[in-house]
Amino acid sequence: MLFSKYSKLSLHSKIAICVAPILVIFGFAASDLWVESKAQEVRFFTMEPENGKCDVLGKNCVLKSGEFQISVYEENGLTTLNTTFPLDTATLFFVDDDDSSTIFRMGMKESPYYWYQKTPISETAAATGSTQKIRLVATIKGGQYISEFVSTTAN
């Protein structure tokens, strides 16, 4: 008999011994679902230039938020993002003096760590000292990393 060694236990204790492992498994599964749903919630993080300045054309623009970094640079006519964590999406906004913006949805290059798009920054900020206000929105599993910075051409 299944409960022969537990014959001195009450019926309620025997049922508890059978039901407890099942409740543990369901509890573990429910907590995993809850944690995953929290991970997918939208969260916003701001990113700042690492050394306070950015020069996209000079390949000297690193944005940082905690351990996460994005390098923004121009190479072969493409504005490129190189990130420390894989992105889901990336969008650049070039902001004009009247606060209107042009949107550039970035495409994945070789992997989710590299994103690119052809932008006019090589024409608009080519002269030494010229500036371009840029906004960046990068998403990673519900987390949105947002930055607004000015790229100033050094050389």
Secondary structure, 3 states (H helix, E strand, C coil): CCCHHHCCCCHHHHHHHHHHHHHHHHHHHHHHHHHHHHHCCCEEEECEECCCCEECCCCECEEEECCEEEEEEEECCEEEEEECCCCCEEEEEEECCCCCEEEEECEECCCCCEEEEECCHHHHCCCCCCEEEEEEEEEECCEEEEEEEEEECCC
